Structure formats: C-alpha cells, structure tokens
Amino acid sequence: MEVTIGVQNVARELTIETDSPTAEVTAAVEKALADGGVLRLTDSRGRSVFVPGSVIGWIQVGDSDKARVGFTP
C-alpha cells in the first residue's frame, strides 16, 4: 500500500510503500492528529519514518499503481 503525506510549509510530499494494513495506518494517522504526537510508519524495507502530527497537512492512503515486472498468468 502507498501512503503519501503532505507536510505543512514543505513543497514535496513524502511517499512511503508499506506492507501495513489500511486499518493500522489509519489508526496511527488519527492518533497522531488527535494528540499532536508523532506519526510513525514502517516502509516495506523495514525503515521507519517519523512525522510530527502537528505539521501534517494531508495524507492519502491507497493501493500503489506501480507496474509489476514479469509475466502475469
């Protein structure tokens, strides 16, 4: 799943490819926005990304559109 985060006063957005379920990502985002804490997400390679909840402008959560390589049955 692909998560794109818009940060206030920053021209570029952050895009993270994660294996976490949608419900888990949504819960983490809602918690960070509600209490002003830190949004912590782990990407598909195991790296962590931390974003302060107070600077999040917007978040888009959805399936990635990357083309798969190889043969499809």
N, CA, C and O atoms as a Maestro MAE file, in Angstrom:
{
 s_m_m2io_version
 :::
 2.0.0
}

f_m_ct {
 s_m_title
 :::
 protein
 m_atom[292] {
  # First column is atom index #
  i_m_mmod_type
  r_m_x_coord
  r_m_y_coord
  r_m_z_coord
  i_m_residue_number
  s_m_chain_name
  s_m_pdb_residue_name
  s_m_pdb_atom_name
  i_m_atomic_number
  :::
  1 25 0.838 -1.156 0.000 1 A "MET " " N  " 7
  2 3 0.000 0.000 0.000 1 A "MET " " CA " 6
  3 2 0.894 1.233 0.000 1 A "MET " " C  " 6
  4 15 1.983 1.228 0.573 1 A "MET " " O  " 8
  5 25 0.421 2.274 -0.644 2 A "GLU " " N  " 7
  6 3 1.175 3.516 -0.748 2 A "GLU " " CA " 6
  7 2 0.545 4.572 0.143 2 A "GLU " " C  " 6
  8 15 -0.670 4.767 0.132 2 A "GLU " " O  " 8
  9 25 1.393 5.259 0.922 3 A "VAL " " N  " 7
  10 3 0.951 6.338 1.798 3 A "VAL " " CA " 6
  11 2 1.708 7.596 1.376 3 A "VAL " " C  " 6
  12 15 2.939 7.603 1.336 3 A "VAL " " O  " 8
  13 25 0.969 8.655 1.061 4 A "THR " " N  " 7
  14 3 1.570 9.923 0.671 4 A "THR " " CA " 6
  15 2 1.189 10.953 1.725 4 A "THR " " C  " 6
  16 15 0.017 11.094 2.075 4 A "THR " " O  " 8
  17 25 2.196 11.676 2.232 5 A "ILE " " N  " 7
  18 3 1.988 12.636 3.315 5 A "ILE " " CA " 6
  19 2 2.422 14.012 2.851 5 A "ILE " " C  " 6
  20 15 3.550 14.201 2.396 5 A "ILE " " O  " 8
  21 25 1.518 14.969 2.968 6 A "GLY " " N  " 7
  22 3 1.848 16.361 2.696 6 A "GLY " " CA " 6
  23 2 2.199 17.043 4.001 6 A "GLY " " C  " 6
  24 15 1.414 17.024 4.949 6 A "GLY " " O  " 8
  25 25 3.376 17.646 4.054 7 A "VAL " " N  " 7
  26 3 3.846 18.314 5.267 7 A "VAL " " CA " 6
  27 2 3.701 19.817 5.069 7 A "VAL " " C  " 6
  28 15 4.047 20.344 4.012 7 A "VAL " " O  " 8
  29 25 3.189 20.506 6.090 8 A "GLN " " N  " 7
  30 3 2.994 21.952 6.015 8 A "GLN " " CA " 6
  31 2 4.313 22.660 5.752 8 A "GLN " " C  " 6
  32 15 5.341 22.298 6.325 8 A "GLN " " O  " 8
  33 25 4.287 23.662 4.892 9 A "ASN " " N  " 7
  34 3 5.438 24.504 4.553 9 A "ASN " " CA " 6
  35 2 6.586 23.748 3.899 9 A "ASN " " C  " 6
  36 15 7.728 24.207 3.929 9 A "ASN " " O  " 8
  37 25 6.294 22.592 3.308 10 A "VAL " " N  " 7
  38 3 7.294 21.822 2.569 10 A "VAL " " CA " 6
  39 2 6.720 21.555 1.182 10 A "VAL " " C  " 6
  40 15 5.589 21.086 1.056 10 A "VAL " " O  " 8
  41 25 7.494 21.852 0.144 11 A "ALA " " N  " 7
  42 3 6.994 21.747 -1.228 11 A "ALA " " CA " 6
  43 2 6.780 20.310 -1.688 11 A "ALA " " C  " 6
  44 15 5.864 20.046 -2.467 11 A "ALA " " O  " 8
  45 25 7.605 19.380 -1.222 12 A "ARG " " N  " 7
  46 3 7.487 17.985 -1.665 12 A "ARG " " CA " 6
  47 2 6.751 17.157 -0.626 12 A "ARG " " C  " 6
  48 15 6.844 17.407 0.576 12 A "ARG " " O  " 8
  49 25 6.012 16.160 -1.121 13 A "GLU " " N  " 7
  50 3 5.346 15.250 -0.198 13 A "GLU " " CA " 6
  51 2 6.206 14.008 0.024 13 A "GLU " " C  " 6
  52 15 7.104 13.713 -0.765 13 A "GLU " " O  " 8
  53 25 5.925 13.294 1.094 14 A "LEU " " N  " 7
  54 3 6.600 12.035 1.406 14 A "LEU " " CA " 6
  55 2 5.743 10.899 0.878 14 A "LEU " " C  " 6
  56 15 4.533 10.883 1.099 14 A "LEU " " O  " 8
  57 25 6.350 9.953 0.188 15 A "THR " " N  " 7
  58 3 5.630 8.785 -0.290 15 A "THR " " CA " 6
  59 2 6.304 7.550 0.265 15 A "THR " " C  " 6
  60 15 7.511 7.361 0.118 15 A "THR " " O  " 8
  61 25 5.498 6.703 0.912 16 A "ILE " " N  " 7
  62 3 6.012 5.508 1.578 16 A "ILE " " CA " 6
  63 2 5.244 4.301 1.069 16 A "ILE " " C  " 6
  64 15 4.015 4.329 1.005 16 A "ILE " " O  " 8
  65 25 5.944 3.258 0.712 17 A "GLU " " N  " 7
  66 3 5.337 1.981 0.330 17 A "GLU " " CA " 6
  67 2 5.431 1.080 1.563 17 A "GLU " " C  " 6
  68 15 6.529 0.765 2.022 17 A "GLU " " O  " 8
  69 25 4.269 0.664 2.101 18 A "THR " " N  " 7
  70 3 4.246 -0.110 3.330 18 A "THR " " CA " 6
  71 2 3.444 -1.390 3.166 18 A "THR " " C  " 6
  72 15 2.548 -1.473 2.326 18 A "THR " " O  " 8
  73 25 3.778 -2.389 3.979 19 A "ASP " " N  " 7
  74 3 3.033 -3.647 3.991 19 A "ASP " " CA " 6
  75 2 1.978 -3.661 5.100 19 A "ASP " " C  " 6
  76 15 1.256 -4.647 5.249 19 A "ASP " " O  " 8
  77 25 1.882 -2.582 5.878 20 A "SER " " N  " 7
  78 3 0.915 -2.496 6.971 20 A "SER " " CA " 6
  79 2 -0.502 -2.433 6.416 20 A "SER " " C  " 6
  80 15 -0.729 -1.857 5.352 20 A "SER " " O  " 8
  81 25 -1.458 -3.025 7.134 21 A "PRO " " N  " 7
  82 3 -2.852 -2.963 6.678 21 A "PRO " " CA " 6
  83 2 -3.410 -1.541 6.767 21 A "PRO " " C  " 6
  84 15 -2.942 -0.734 7.571 21 A "PRO " " O  " 8
  85 25 -4.397 -1.243 5.950 22 A "THR " " N  " 7
  86 3 -5.003 0.082 5.903 22 A "THR " " CA " 6
  87 2 -5.527 0.519 7.261 22 A "THR " " C  " 6
  88 15 -5.352 1.675 7.645 22 A "THR " " O  " 8
  89 25 -6.163 -0.380 7.988 23 A "ALA " " N  " 7
  90 3 -6.720 -0.042 9.294 23 A "ALA " " CA " 6
  91 2 -5.630 0.393 10.269 23 A "ALA " " C  " 6
  92 15 -5.842 1.308 11.065 23 A "ALA " " O  " 8
  93 25 -4.471 -0.249 10.215 24 A "GLU " " N  " 7
  94 3 -3.361 0.096 11.104 24 A "GLU " " CA " 6
  95 2 -2.796 1.472 10.770 24 A "GLU " " C  " 6
  96 15 -2.512 2.262 11.670 24 A "GLU " " O  " 8
  97 25 -2.634 1.758 9.495 25 A "VAL " " N  " 7
  98 3 -2.121 3.064 9.064 25 A "VAL " " CA " 6
  99 2 -3.113 4.159 9.439 25 A "VAL " " C  " 6
  100 15 -2.717 5.204 9.957 25 A "VAL " " O  " 8
  101 25 -4.387 3.929 9.184 26 A "THR " " N  " 7
  102 3 -5.421 4.914 9.503 26 A "THR " " CA " 6
  103 2 -5.461 5.204 10.996 26 A "THR " " C  " 6
  104 15 -5.571 6.362 11.397 26 A "THR " " O  " 8
  105 25 -5.372 4.173 11.819 27 A "ALA " " N  " 7
  106 3 -5.382 4.358 13.278 27 A "ALA " " CA " 6
  107 2 -4.173 5.170 13.733 27 A "ALA " " C  " 6
  108 15 -4.307 6.033 14.601 27 A "ALA " " O  " 8
  109 25 -2.998 4.912 13.167 28 A "ALA " " N  " 7
  110 3 -1.788 5.652 13.533 28 A "ALA " " CA " 6
  111 2 -1.911 7.120 13.138 28 A "ALA " " C  " 6
  112 15 -1.501 8.002 13.892 28 A "ALA " " O  " 8
  113 25 -2.476 7.385 11.955 29 A "VAL " " N  " 7
  114 3 -2.661 8.760 11.488 29 A "VAL " " CA " 6
  115 2 -3.642 9.493 12.393 29 A "VAL " " C  " 6
  116 15 -3.372 10.615 12.823 29 A "VAL " " O  " 8
  117 25 -4.776 8.869 12.684 30 A "GLU " " N  " 7
  118 3 -5.789 9.502 13.526 30 A "GLU " " CA " 6
  119 2 -5.248 9.804 14.920 30 A "GLU " " C  " 6
  120 15 -5.548 10.855 15.487 30 A "GLU " " O  " 8
  121 25 -4.456 8.893 15.476 31 A "LYS " " N  " 7
  122 3 -3.878 9.102 16.804 31 A "LYS " " CA " 6
  123 2 -2.898 10.264 16.785 31 A "LYS " " C  " 6
  124 15 -2.923 11.100 17.689 31 A "LYS " " O  " 8
  125 25 -2.035 10.338 15.778 32 A "ALA " " N  " 7
  126 3 -1.058 11.425 15.677 32 A "ALA " " CA " 6
  127 2 -1.744 12.780 15.505 32 A "ALA " " C  " 6
  128 15 -1.291 13.781 16.061 32 A "ALA " " O  " 8
  129 25 -2.830 12.814 14.738 33 A "LEU " " N  " 7
  130 3 -3.544 14.066 14.532 33 A "LEU " " CA " 6
  131 2 -4.326 14.485 15.764 33 A "LEU " " C  " 6
  132 15 -4.431 15.677 16.055 33 A "LEU " " O  " 8
  133 25 -4.878 13.518 16.494 34 A "ALA " " N  " 7
  134 3 -5.698 13.820 17.665 34 A "ALA " " CA " 6
  135 2 -4.879 14.357 18.834 34 A "ALA " " C  " 6
  136 15 -5.267 15.337 19.469 34 A "ALA " " O  " 8
  137 25 -3.748 13.714 19.118 35 A "ASP " " N  " 7
  138 3 -2.981 14.126 20.293 35 A "ASP " " CA " 6
  139 2 -1.746 14.959 19.968 35 A "ASP " " C  " 6
  140 15 -1.000 15.340 20.870 35 A "ASP " " O  " 8
  141 25 -1.523 15.244 18.685 36 A "GLY " " N  " 7
  142 3 -0.369 16.048 18.298 36 A "GLY " " CA " 6
  143 2 0.950 15.325 18.467 36 A "GLY " " C  " 6
  144 15 2.009 15.951 18.522 36 A "GLY " " O  " 8
  145 25 0.885 14.015 18.548 37 A "GLY " " N  " 7
  146 3 2.093 13.208 18.715 37 A "GLY " " CA " 6
  147 2 2.820 13.009 17.400 37 A "GLY " " C  " 6
  148 15 2.701 13.816 16.478 37 A "GLY " " O  " 8
  149 25 3.568 11.935 17.327 38 A "VAL " " N  " 7
  150 3 4.376 11.637 16.149 38 A "VAL " " CA " 6
  151 2 3.750 10.475 15.379 38 A "VAL " " C  " 6
  152 15 3.389 9.452 15.960 38 A "VAL " " O  " 8
  153 25 3.629 10.649 14.065 39 A "LEU " " N  " 7
  154 3 3.185 9.569 13.192 39 A "LEU " " CA " 6
  155 2 4.415 8.752 12.831 39 A "LEU " " C  " 6
  156 15 5.375 9.276 12.267 39 A "LEU " " O  " 8
  157 25 4.380 7.455 13.161 40 A "ARG " " N  " 7
  158 3 5.496 6.564 12.848 40 A "ARG " " CA " 6
  159 2 4.984 5.474 11.931 40 A "ARG " " C  " 6
  160 15 4.072 4.731 12.293 40 A "ARG " " O  " 8
  161 25 5.566 5.373 10.742 41 A "LEU " " N  " 7
  162 3 5.212 4.335 9.786 41 A "LEU " " CA " 6
  163 2 6.472 3.572 9.403 41 A "LEU " " C  " 6
  164 15 7.565 4.138 9.368 41 A "LEU " " O  " 8
  165 25 6.312 2.281 9.117 42 A "THR " " N  " 7
  166 3 7.431 1.461 8.678 42 A "THR " " CA " 6
  167 2 7.197 1.083 7.230 42 A "THR " " C  " 6
  168 15 6.132 0.575 6.878 42 A "THR " " O  " 8
  169 25 8.206 1.335 6.378 43 A "ASP " " N  " 7
  170 3 8.046 1.029 4.967 43 A "ASP " " CA " 6
  171 2 8.286 -0.454 4.704 43 A "ASP " " C  " 6
  172 15 8.615 -1.207 5.621 43 A "ASP " " O  " 8
  173 25 8.121 -0.869 3.456 44 A "SER " " N  " 7
  174 3 8.218 -2.288 3.103 44 A "SER " " CA " 6
  175 2 9.631 -2.839 3.234 44 A "SER " " C  " 6
  176 15 9.813 -4.056 3.190 44 A "SER " " O  " 8
  177 25 10.632 -1.987 3.393 45 A "ARG " " N  " 7
  178 3 12.010 -2.433 3.594 45 A "ARG " " CA " 6
  179 2 12.409 -2.449 5.070 45 A "ARG " " C  " 6
  180 15 13.543 -2.791 5.403 45 A "ARG " " O  " 8
  181 25 11.471 -2.077 5.959 46 A "GLY " " N  " 7
  182 3 11.744 -2.088 7.385 46 A "GLY " " CA " 6
  183 2 12.256 -0.780 7.947 46 A "GLY " " C  " 6
  184 15 12.573 -0.705 9.134 46 A "GLY " " O  " 8
  185 25 12.346 0.258 7.122 47 A "ARG " " N  " 7
  186 3 12.805 1.559 7.598 47 A "ARG " " CA " 6
  187 2 11.639 2.323 8.206 47 A "ARG " " C  " 6
  188 15 10.511 2.223 7.722 47 A "ARG " " O  " 8
  189 25 11.902 3.083 9.261 48 A "SER " " N  " 7
  190 3 10.862 3.864 9.929 48 A "SER " " CA " 6
  191 2 10.894 5.308 9.477 48 A "SER " " C  " 6
  192 15 11.960 5.875 9.239 48 A "SER " " O  " 8
  193 25 9.705 5.901 9.361 49 A "VAL " " N  " 7
  194 3 9.554 7.306 9.013 49 A "VAL " " CA " 6
  195 2 8.754 7.954 10.140 49 A "VAL " " C  " 6
  196 15 7.699 7.452 10.528 49 A "VAL " " O  " 8
  197 25 9.259 9.065 10.661 50 A "PHE " " N  " 7
  198 3 8.603 9.780 11.746 50 A "PHE " " CA " 6
  199 2 8.197 11.163 11.257 50 A "PHE " " C  " 6
  200 15 9.018 11.890 10.698 50 A "PHE " " O  " 8
  201 25 6.927 11.534 11.465 51 A "VAL " " N  " 7
  202 3 6.432 12.852 11.077 51 A "VAL " " CA " 6
  203 2 5.652 13.419 12.262 51 A "VAL " " C  " 6
  204 15 4.716 12.779 12.741 51 A "VAL " " O  " 8
  205 25 6.021 14.609 12.743 52 A "PRO " " N  " 7
  206 3 5.244 15.215 13.834 52 A "PRO " " CA " 6
  207 2 3.808 15.461 13.388 52 A "PRO " " C  " 6
  208 15 3.573 16.003 12.309 52 A "PRO " " O  " 8
  209 25 2.849 15.061 14.219 53 A "GLY " " N  " 7
  210 3 1.439 15.212 13.879 53 A "GLY " " CA " 6
  211 2 1.019 16.656 13.687 53 A "GLY " " C  " 6
  212 15 0.067 16.936 12.958 53 A "GLY " " O  " 8
  213 25 1.718 17.572 14.333 54 A "SER " " N  " 7
  214 3 1.352 18.987 14.262 54 A "SER " " CA " 6
  215 2 1.678 19.631 12.908 54 A "SER " " C  " 6
  216 15 1.177 20.717 12.614 54 A "SER " " O  " 8
  217 25 2.507 18.983 12.079 55 A "VAL " " N  " 7
  218 3 2.878 19.571 10.784 55 A "VAL " " CA " 6
  219 2 2.281 18.818 9.592 55 A "VAL " " C  " 6
  220 15 2.580 19.143 8.443 55 A "VAL " " O  " 8
  221 25 1.445 17.821 9.859 56 A "ILE " " N  " 7
  222 3 0.817 17.072 8.768 56 A "ILE " " CA " 6
  223 2 -0.254 17.947 8.120 56 A "ILE " " C  " 6
  224 15 -1.153 18.446 8.798 56 A "ILE " " O  " 8
  225 25 -0.151 18.129 6.805 57 A "GLY " " N  " 7
  226 3 -1.137 18.909 6.066 57 A "GLY " " CA " 6
  227 2 -2.238 18.026 5.506 57 A "GLY " " C  " 6
  228 15 -3.417 18.369 5.587 57 A "GLY " " O  " 8
  229 25 -1.855 16.888 4.936 58 A "TRP " " N  " 7
  230 3 -2.821 15.934 4.367 58 A "TRP " " CA " 6
  231 2 -2.147 14.582 4.214 58 A "TRP " " C  " 6
  232 15 -0.921 14.478 4.193 58 A "TRP " " O  " 8
  233 25 -2.979 13.540 4.105 59 A "ILE " " N  " 7
  234 3 -2.474 12.179 3.924 59 A "ILE " " CA " 6
  235 2 -3.383 11.445 2.955 59 A "ILE " " C  " 6
  236 15 -4.608 11.529 3.044 59 A "ILE " " O  " 8
  237 25 -2.764 10.719 2.023 60 A "GLN " " N  " 7
  238 3 -3.506 9.889 1.077 60 A "GLN " " CA " 6
  239 2 -3.056 8.449 1.271 60 A "GLN " " C  " 6
  240 15 -1.863 8.151 1.218 60 A "GLN " " O  " 8
  241 25 -4.017 7.559 1.496 61 A "VAL " " N  " 7
  242 3 -3.730 6.145 1.710 61 A "VAL " " CA " 6
  243 2 -4.447 5.356 0.631 61 A "VAL " " C  " 6
  244 15 -5.646 5.538 0.419 61 A "VAL " " O  " 8
  245 25 -3.714 4.473 -0.062 62 A "GLY " " N  " 7
  246 3 -4.353 3.680 -1.101 62 A "GLY " " CA " 6
  247 2 -3.406 2.685 -1.717 62 A "GLY " " C  " 6
  248 15 -2.228 2.620 -1.365 62 A "GLY " " O  " 8
  249 25 -3.933 1.909 -2.644 63 A "ASP " " N  " 7
  250 3 -3.134 0.911 -3.345 63 A "ASP " " CA " 6
  251 2 -2.124 1.605 -4.242 63 A "ASP " " C  " 6
  252 15 -2.402 2.663 -4.806 63 A "ASP " " O  " 8
  253 25 -0.955 1.003 -4.370 64 A "SER " " N  " 7
  254 3 0.058 1.568 -5.251 64 A "SER " " CA " 6
  255 2 -0.266 1.201 -6.690 64 A "SER " " C  " 6
  256 15 -0.847 0.149 -6.957 64 A "SER " " O  " 8
  257 25 0.112 2.069 -7.609 65 A "ASP " " N  " 7
  258 3 -0.141 1.863 -9.032 65 A "ASP " " CA " 6
  259 2 1.109 1.449 -9.779 65 A "ASP " " C  " 6
  260 15 1.160 1.561 -11.004 65 A "ASP " " O  " 8
  261 25 2.106 0.978 -9.077 66 A "LYS " " N  " 7
  262 3 3.347 0.596 -9.730 66 A "LYS " " CA " 6
  263 2 3.117 -0.614 -10.625 66 A "LYS " " C  " 6
  264 15 2.409 -1.552 -10.258 66 A "LYS " " O  " 8
  265 25 3.716 -0.577 -11.782 67 A "ALA " " N  " 7
  266 3 3.604 -1.699 -12.719 67 A "ALA " " CA " 6
  267 2 4.448 -2.859 -12.222 67 A "ALA " " C  " 6
  268 15 5.576 -2.667 -11.769 67 A "ALA " " O  " 8
  269 25 3.913 -4.028 -12.306 68 A "ARG " " N  " 7
  270 3 4.642 -5.214 -11.899 68 A "ARG " " CA " 6
  271 2 5.495 -5.716 -13.056 68 A "ARG " " C  " 6
  272 15 5.112 -5.619 -14.222 68 A "ARG " " O  " 8
  273 25 6.644 -6.246 -12.712 69 A "VAL " " N  " 7
  274 3 7.557 -6.758 -13.714 69 A "VAL " " CA " 6
  275 2 7.404 -8.265 -13.790 69 A "VAL " " C  " 6
  276 15 7.348 -8.936 -12.759 69 A "VAL " " O  " 8
  277 25 7.338 -8.792 -14.971 70 A "GLY " " N  " 7
  278 3 7.232 -10.241 -15.126 70 A "GLY " " CA " 6
  279 2 5.986 -10.624 -15.881 70 A "GLY " " C  " 6
  280 15 5.251 -9.777 -16.389 70 A "GLY " " O  " 8
  281 25 5.766 -11.908 -15.941 71 A "PHE " " N  " 7
  282 3 4.620 -12.425 -16.658 71 A "PHE " " CA " 6
  283 2 3.441 -12.578 -15.728 71 A "PHE " " C  " 6
  284 15 3.600 -12.935 -14.561 71 A "PHE " " O  " 8
  285 25 2.259 -12.309 -16.245 72 A "THR " " N  " 7
  286 3 1.032 -12.441 -15.483 72 A "THR " " CA " 6
  287 2 0.212 -13.580 -16.079 72 A "THR " " C  " 6
  288 15 -0.017 -13.622 -17.288 72 A "THR " " O  " 8
  289 25 -0.223 -14.493 -15.237 73 A "PRO " " N  " 7
  290 3 -1.000 -15.629 -15.784 73 A "PRO " " CA " 6
  291 2 -2.367 -15.205 -16.249 73 A "PRO " " C  " 6
  292 15 -3.140 -16.033 -16.731 73 A "PRO " " O  " 8
  :::
 }
 m_bond[291] {
  # First column is bond index #
  i_m_from
  i_m_to
  i_m_order
  :::
  1 1 2 1
  2 2 3 1
  3 3 4 2
  4 3 5 1
  5 5 6 1
  6 6 7 1
  7 7 8 2
  8 7 9 1
  9 9 10 1
  10 10 11 1
  11 11 12 2
  12 11 13 1
  13 13 14 1
  14 14 15 1
  15 15 16 2
  16 15 17 1
  17 17 18 1
  18 18 19 1
  19 19 20 2
  20 19 21 1
  21 21 22 1
  22 22 23 1
  23 23 24 2
  24 23 25 1
  25 25 26 1
  26 26 27 1
  27 27 28 2
  28 27 29 1
  29 29 30 1
  30 30 31 1
  31 31 32 2
  32 31 33 1
  33 33 34 1
  34 34 35 1
  35 35 36 2
  36 35 37 1
  37 37 38 1
  38 38 39 1
  39 39 40 2
  40 39 41 1
  41 41 42 1
  42 42 43 1
  43 43 44 2
  44 43 45 1
  45 45 46 1
  46 46 47 1
  47 47 48 2
  48 47 49 1
  49 49 50 1
  50 50 51 1
  51 51 52 2
  52 51 53 1
  53 53 54 1
  54 54 55 1
  55 55 56 2
  56 55 57 1
  57 57 58 1
  58 58 59 1
  59 59 60 2
  60 59 61 1
  61 61 62 1
  62 62 63 1
  63 63 64 2
  64 63 65 1
  65 65 66 1
  66 66 67 1
  67 67 68 2
  68 67 69 1
  69 69 70 1
  70 70 71 1
  71 71 72 2
  72 71 73 1
  73 73 74 1
  74 74 75 1
  75 75 76 2
  76 75 77 1
  77 77 78 1
  78 78 79 1
  79 79 80 2
  80 79 81 1
  81 81 82 1
  82 82 83 1
  83 83 84 2
  84 83 85 1
  85 85 86 1
  86 86 87 1
  87 87 88 2
  88 87 89 1
  89 89 90 1
  90 90 91 1
  91 91 92 2
  92 91 93 1
  93 93 94 1
  94 94 95 1
  95 95 96 2
  96 95 97 1
  97 97 98 1
  98 98 99 1
  99 99 100 2
  100 99 101 1
  101 101 102 1
  102 102 103 1
  103 103 104 2
  104 103 105 1
  105 105 106 1
  106 106 107 1
  107 107 108 2
  108 107 109 1
  109 109 110 1
  110 110 111 1
  111 111 112 2
  112 111 113 1
  113 113 114 1
  114 114 115 1
  115 115 116 2
  116 115 117 1
  117 117 118 1
  118 118 119 1
  119 119 120 2
  120 119 121 1
  121 121 122 1
  122 122 123 1
  123 123 124 2
  124 123 125 1
  125 125 126 1
  126 126 127 1
  127 127 128 2
  128 127 129 1
  129 129 130 1
  130 130 131 1
  131 131 132 2
  132 131 133 1
  133 133 134 1
  134 134 135 1
  135 135 136 2
  136 135 137 1
  137 137 138 1
  138 138 139 1
  139 139 140 2
  140 139 141 1
  141 141 142 1
  142 142 143 1
  143 143 144 2
  144 143 145 1
  145 145 146 1
  146 146 147 1
  147 147 148 2
  148 147 149 1
  149 149 150 1
  150 150 151 1
  151 151 152 2
  152 151 153 1
  153 153 154 1
  154 154 155 1
  155 155 156 2
  156 155 157 1
  157 157 158 1
  158 158 159 1
  159 159 160 2
  160 159 161 1
  161 161 162 1
  162 162 163 1
  163 163 164 2
  164 163 165 1
  165 165 166 1
  166 166 167 1
  167 167 168 2
  168 167 169 1
  169 169 170 1
  170 170 171 1
  171 171 172 2
  172 171 173 1
  173 173 174 1
  174 174 175 1
  175 175 176 2
  176 175 177 1
  177 177 178 1
  178 178 179 1
  179 179 180 2
  180 179 181 1
  181 181 182 1
  182 182 183 1
  183 183 184 2
  184 183 185 1
  185 185 186 1
  186 186 187 1
  187 187 188 2
  188 187 189 1
  189 189 190 1
  190 190 191 1
  191 191 192 2
  192 191 193 1
  193 193 194 1
  194 194 195 1
  195 195 196 2
  196 195 197 1
  197 197 198 1
  198 198 199 1
  199 199 200 2
  200 199 201 1
  201 201 202 1
  202 202 203 1
  203 203 204 2
  204 203 205 1
  205 205 206 1
  206 206 207 1
  207 207 208 2
  208 207 209 1
  209 209 210 1
  210 210 211 1
  211 211 212 2
  212 211 213 1
  213 213 214 1
  214 214 215 1
  215 215 216 2
  216 215 217 1
  217 217 218 1
  218 218 219 1
  219 219 220 2
  220 219 221 1
  221 221 222 1
  222 222 223 1
  223 223 224 2
  224 223 225 1
  225 225 226 1
  226 226 227 1
  227 227 228 2
  228 227 229 1
  229 229 230 1
  230 230 231 1
  231 231 232 2
  232 231 233 1
  233 233 234 1
  234 234 235 1
  235 235 236 2
  236 235 237 1
  237 237 238 1
  238 238 239 1
  239 239 240 2
  240 239 241 1
  241 241 242 1
  242 242 243 1
  243 243 244 2
  244 243 245 1
  245 245 246 1
  246 246 247 1
  247 247 248 2
  248 247 249 1
  249 249 250 1
  250 250 251 1
  251 251 252 2
  252 251 253 1
  253 253 254 1
  254 254 255 1
  255 255 256 2
  256 255 257 1
  257 257 258 1
  258 258 259 1
  259 259 260 2
  260 259 261 1
  261 261 262 1
  262 262 263 1
  263 263 264 2
  264 263 265 1
  265 265 266 1
  266 266 267 1
  267 267 268 2
  268 267 269 1
  269 269 270 1
  270 270 271 1
  271 271 272 2
  272 271 273 1
  273 273 274 1
  274 274 275 1
  275 275 276 2
  276 275 277 1
  277 277 278 1
  278 278 279 1
  279 279 280 2
  280 279 281 1
  281 281 282 1
  282 282 283 1
  283 283 284 2
  284 283 285 1
  285 285 286 1
  286 286 287 1
  287 287 288 2
  288 287 289 1
  289 289 290 1
  290 290 291 1
  291 291 292 2
  :::
 }
}
